[in-house]
Amino acid sequence: MTETITIPKQEYEQMKTELKVLRHTKLYERLLQFEENILKAKFTRSDLGF
């Protein structure tokens, strides 16, 4: 089931701009790199520092 919500156009445009800015940050790039790396191997709790 799909739900539809309505937001003001100005809010939508601001969200698009913020997402575009976020995608060009080092933090976002590092997160994508982390996701790629974690798919390659299985980790144990000790590998993660627990």
Sequence and secondary structure as in RCSB ss.txt:
>XXXX:A:sequence
MTETITIPKQEYEQMKTELKVLRHTKLYERLLQFEENILKAKFTRSDLGF
>XXXX:A:secstr
        HHHHHHHHHHHHHHTTSHHHHHHHHHHHHHHHS   TTTTT 
